[in-house]
């Protein structure tokens, strides 16, 4: 796959199996310098790098624009989003008129997990980690739905955001939009 990586000065197109490999290829070529200690042990898949790739049963929706929920599962599972999309199609996880909405119960069944429901109270942070967190993407009127992975570990509480493939502080979107939507709580059996 071709990954597009943008720095302040230049844009790169790198062929690699995953984002981390693409980034490390640029380091190896002497194009960029990074602190390798800060490169995550796992992929935080960046949906913006998948522009033009369609997903869902009708193949009409662009991953870069509307793939955030698919990408949260890809981050948790450490599974390529394109391959995960194929798996979700095979397991009838998608629904809706555009065929790109993801049914939480169907995902749990397909993965052998348990779906414990949605919690709309931000003060009831699930004990389970990681958890999918639904947020309002923008302060614009109405809800601009977005999904991120909420994590709690020895380093603290934070989110892994498929929009940009970034680790952000736990309340990043609440500070922007002043609105939390829900937690989607899954448990691995």
Helices and strands as residue ranges (DSSP letters): E 2-6, E 11-15, H 19-28, G 36-38, G 47-50, E 54-55, E 61-62, H 63-66, H 68-77, H 81-90, E 94-95, E 101-102, H 104-111, E 113-119, E 131-136, E 145-153, E 156-161, E 166-169, H 172-177, E 180-188
